[in-house]
Amino acid sequence: MPATNPRVSSVIDHELLGWLRVKAKSHGISVSLLIRDLLMSLRDDDEERFWALEGEERLQNFDRKNARSHEDAWR
């Protein structure tokens, strides 16, 4: 029976594997689920950094004279 979700293989050292096993056991989940959760958290952090930088750039280029008012935007 084929897997419903894609699989990824990786090579890690014994020390990291030990840490992952302890961490997973303390959370009551498998190592696989722990790695998935860690990767999702990393992706969320990466997206947050991207949008923070994007927002900073927009603030630097913001020109109030050319900006629309709240009322104009909702007409």
N, C-alpha and C positions, 0 to 999 in steps of 0.2 A: 504494500500500500504506500503510495507516494506521500511525502510530508506535505502538510498544508501550508507551512511557512518555509521560506528559504533558509538554508543552512549556510553558516560561515565557519571555516576552520582557521585556527591560528596556532602558532607555536609560542609557548610561554615558558618561563623558567619555573623550577620547583618552588622557589620562594613565593612567587606571585600566585601560583596555583594553590599553595597552602593558605595564603591570605584570602583568596577568593572562596575557598571551601569554608573557612571560619566565618567569613562575612555572610555567605549564603546561609549557613546553618543558623547563625544568630538571627537572621531575618525569616527563617523557616521556608526558604525557597531553594530552588536548584541553582547551581552555578550558572547554568545557561540563562535562567531568568534574571539572575543578578547582573550578568554581563549585558543582557538586553536593556535592563533598567539603567545601568551606568551609561551605555551608549545613547539612550534616549535623553538622559540628563545632559550629557555632553552636547548633543545636537541642540537642545533647548538653550543652553548657555551660549552656543555659537550663534544661534539666531538672535538672541537678545543682544549680543555684542554687535552684530551686523546692524540691527535696527537702531541701537544707541548711536553708532557712528553715522548712520544715515540721518538721524534726527539732528545730530550736531552739525552736519553739513548743511542741512536745510535751514537751521537757525542762523548760520553764518551768512547764507545767501538771501535771507528774508528781507524783503523791502516792504515796509508798511504802506508806502504810497501806492504800490501796485496790488496790495492784498485786498481781497474781497471781505466785506463785512459779513457777520453771521447772518443777518437778514437777507443779503444778496445771495448767499450760498444756498439758502433754503427756499428761494423763489422758484 
